[in-house]
Amino acid sequence: MSRRRATSGVSVGLYYVQQNAGKRNLSIDLNYAEAREIVAKLCRVADVIVENFRPGTLARFGFGYEDVKAINPGIIYVSLSGYGQSTSWKNRPAFAPTV
């Protein structure tokens, strides 16, 4: 047993490793139809979707709550935005590890 972090040959920061342990991720550009098809397939099998775009962004791509609910009626859909979904500041950009 060691207190040292094991190396995998990939240079990533310890903070990244800590915050993303056990997570899988995908970066995708929703401006492309093929990308939206991939997201729709993922919506069919997902239990939970967590998004942190400005309010209405995913709806413009066809992945708002009602759109996703039509694909997967049992979905849990979480929207985290920096300034809430209905405040006067809702369209301001924000970023933080929890947003």
C-alpha positions in Angstrom: 0.0 0.0 0.0 1.3 3.4 -0.9 0.1 6.9 -0.4 1.4 7.9 -3.8 -0.9 8.2 -6.7 -0.5 5.5 -9.2 0.4 6.7 -12.7 -1.4 5.5 -15.8 0.9 7.1 -18.3 -1.6 9.9 -18.7 -0.7 13.3 -17.2 -3.7 14.6 -15.4 -4.0 16.7 -12.3 -4.8 15.3 -8.9 -7.8 17.6 -8.6 -9.2 16.2 -11.8 -8.7 12.6 -10.7 -10.4 13.4 -7.3 -13.4 15.1 -8.8 -13.9 12.6 -11.6 -13.2 9.3 -9.9 -15.5 6.5 -11.3 -17.1 8.8 -13.9 -17.3 8.3 -17.6 -17.5 11.3 -19.8 -18.2 12.3 -23.4 -17.5 15.6 -25.2 -19.9 16.1 -28.1 -20.9 19.0 -30.4 -24.6 19.2 -30.6 -24.4 21.3 -33.7 -24.0 18.1 -35.7 -27.0 15.8 -36.4 -24.8 12.7 -35.7 -24.0 14.1 -32.3 -27.7 14.6 -31.5 -28.4 11.0 -32.6 -25.8 9.8 -30.1 -27.3 11.9 -27.3 -30.8 10.6 -28.1 -29.5 7.0 -27.9 -27.9 7.8 -24.5 -31.2 9.4 -23.3 -33.0 6.1 -24.0 -30.8 4.1 -21.6 -29.9 6.8 -19.0 -31.3 6.9 -15.5 -30.3 10.5 -14.8 -29.2 13.5 -17.0 -27.4 16.4 -15.3 -26.8 19.5 -17.5 -25.4 22.8 -16.6 -26.1 25.0 -19.7 -28.0 28.3 -19.6 -31.7 27.7 -19.4 -33.2 26.7 -22.8 -29.9 25.7 -24.4 -30.6 21.9 -24.5 -34.2 22.5 -25.5 -33.0 24.4 -28.6 -31.2 21.2 -29.6 -34.2 19.0 -28.8 -33.1 17.8 -25.4 -35.1 19.8 -23.0 -36.9 18.0 -20.1 -40.1 17.4 -22.1 -38.1 16.2 -25.1 -36.1 13.7 -23.1 -39.1 12.6 -21.1 -40.8 11.7 -24.4 -37.7 9.5 -25.2 -37.4 8.0 -21.7 -40.4 8.6 -19.4 -38.5 7.4 -16.3 -35.7 9.9 -16.7 -34.5 12.1 -13.8 -33.5 15.4 -15.4 -31.3 17.8 -13.3 -30.6 21.3 -14.5 -27.9 23.3 -12.7 -27.3 26.8 -13.9 -25.3 29.5 -12.3 -28.2 31.8 -11.6 -31.2 29.6 -11.6 -33.8 28.7 -14.2 -36.2 31.7 -13.7 -34.3 34.6 -12.2 -33.5 37.9 -14.0 -29.9 36.7 -14.3 -30.8 33.3 -15.7 -29.1 33.9 -19.0 -25.7 35.0 -17.6 -22.9 32.5 -18.1 -21.3 30.9 -15.0 -18.9 28.1 -14.2 -17.9 26.3 -11.0 -17.1 22.7 -10.2 -20.7 22.2 -8.9 -22.4 24.0 -11.8 
